[in-house]
Amino acid sequence: MRPPDAGRNWTVARQCDPAHRCTFTLTQHLTNGQSRTAPLVPTTQDWSAKFPRLSAPCGHRDRTIVHGPLNSYWALWFTDHGQTANAREQISMPTPACGYLADDIQWRASHLIVANP
């Protein structure tokens, strides 16, 4: 199950206060032009992000699109000095209208560095 607006583009942003204490956020850019952001929190094994619940289309009833609550949790492991991310993305959509949908996706992404000639 992959909701149609779940997009594959994302960014990590860092914000630091004057005392140099920094926080990170993970933003997923959705294919419908919107985005959603979650705090990126360090754990003993990875970095985790729990996105706010999102209403997403999950089916049709009486020629009307049915929406359900989409829950999304990511665990990220960074390697190559932060240039590569390995992720486990857990998605669930518990709704009586569409049944209980769940997916567990693992993927890897690398940041491309382009040097100016």
SULHUHU-V731938 format. One record per pair of residues at least 6 apart in sequence whose ideal C-beta (glycine too) atoms are under 6 Angstrom apart, sorted by the first residue. I is the first residue (numbers start at 1). GAP is how many residues later the second one is. Records with the same first field share a line. If there is no record, write none. Layout:
# SULHUHU-V731938
I=GAP, GAP
This chain:
# SULHUHU-V731938
1=100, 102
3=53, 67
5=25, 26, 27
7=22, 23, 24
9=20
10=18
11=16
12=12, 14
13=12
14=8, 10
15=8
16=6
24=16
25=12, 14, 15
26=12, 14, 23
27=8, 10
28=8
29=6
36=15
38=11, 12, 13
40=7, 9
41=7
46=29, 31
47=29
48=27
49=25
50=23
51=21
53=16, 18
54=16
55=12
56=14
57=8, 10
58=8, 10, 35, 40
59=7, 39
66=31
68=25, 27, 30
70=23
71=21
72=19
73=17
74=13, 15
75=13
76=9, 11
77=9
78=7
83=28
84=26
85=24
86=22
87=20
88=18
89=16
90=14
91=12
92=10
93=8
94=6
